[in-house]
Amino acid sequence: MNDISLSPNAAAQAQAVRSAAYRDIAVHLDGSAEDEARLAHAEALAAPGAARITGIFTNMLPDPALFAGDFGISAIGQLVDAVTAEGDAAEKRLRERLERLAPPHELRRLDAFPGLLEQAVASEARWNDLFVASCPRDDEQARWRPLLESVMFDSGRGLYLVPPKAPPRSTPKTVLIGWTDARQSARAIAEAMPLIAQATAVHIVAVREEAHGRMGGAEVLSDISAHLARHGVETTATVLNIQTPASDALLAEARRISADLIVVGAYGHSRFREWVLGGVTADLLDSSPVPLFLAH
């Protein structure tokens, strides 16, 4: 009998894939045409680890703050009834669609007012390994930006964000990691490890913005590369010296290497629970042609 064994690096990589595989994936659903794209990505991502998919159907009720007086109370009651009925129809369509999914699955419906709905979705995301949603670009999806920001900052989980027309991949072939020496970057890599470990090429990029004199964490590229190598992930590390915005540099590098996925930390802060995303994060959400993996 021939003794066929994996090389130490190949064995480490195989172990990394097995140990880090996603088991629970949540996907945002809202009854719009974008549901199909999100479900396709979620189903592809679920395949390697035979993950369970939970559809989170968000049915936002009208904001009570917009109504006042007796007439307002009557009007909001009628609107709530109408939105609930629309949600019933959308839920029926979604349940029929989910029946065609190969992985184990369930649908959870959330009917809530603005502010409460975002908190409820963040709570649902916490018991999943990954949250799949759309980049909030067009008018239909832009209304969910506060929801995505709540998940980013409040769930402790990674977000896989789908841009328009991006094809689903169960295994990204080429992953670009935008690294800075900050907690957010470390969180993004940790949450994205199941995808990073399966990639055939992983590129780590640090951006040095000459105009501002910032190193962007470039001094620790060797350490994070060595850390990933111990997980069985070989990387190529690059420092980009630029005078253009960091987001433009990352997108240019993604095009150059034909990246299938961009992994970055989500930067921002909150003031009285009003979430504000950092410039690079917001720019990538608006412009990236490939899926983004964000974590805070």
Disulfide bonds with the S-S distance in Angstrom:
none
